[in-house]
């Protein structure tokens, strides 16, 4: 659960901006967008395979 406490002299707009950044950093917005519609299990598996292949490429290129 994301909580934002007011800092000394901080306006409401600044607090909202901090809250949005925290939500984005946690991946909350991405999850909400992804869960807003039904995703078939085959599409979910395809997305996970694509993500793992991308990560494998990134890690293998960093080791060189």
C-alpha positions, -999 to 999 in steps of 0.1 A, spaced: 0 0 0 14 34 -10 13 61 15 24 97 11 30 119 42 31 157 39 65 172 42 70 206 58 59 234 34 48 209 7 17 218 -14 -10 193 -23 1 194 -60 36 183 -49 22 155 -28 0 142 -58 31 144 -80 51 123 -55 22 98 -52 20 94 -90 58 88 -92 56 62 -65 27 44 -82 46 44 -115 78 31 -98 59 3 -81 44 -7 -115 9 -2 -102 -4 17 -132 11 -9 -156 -7 -37 -138 -40 -18 -138 -38 -12 -175 -28 -48 -182 -57 -61 -160 -83 -38 -175 -91 -63 -202 -90 -101 -205 -58 -116 -217 -59 -151 -230 -35 -175 -213 -16 -181 -246 -11 -144 -250 1 -141 -214 26 -170 -220 38 -153 -252 44 -120 -233 63 -138 -205 85 -157 -230 92 -125 -249 101 -107 -217 124 -135 -206 141 -136 -240 147 -99 -239 161 -101 -204 184 -130 -214 197 -109 -243 204 -80 -220 222 -101 -194 243 -119 -220 253 -86 -237 264 -72 -203 287 -101 -195 309 -95 -225 
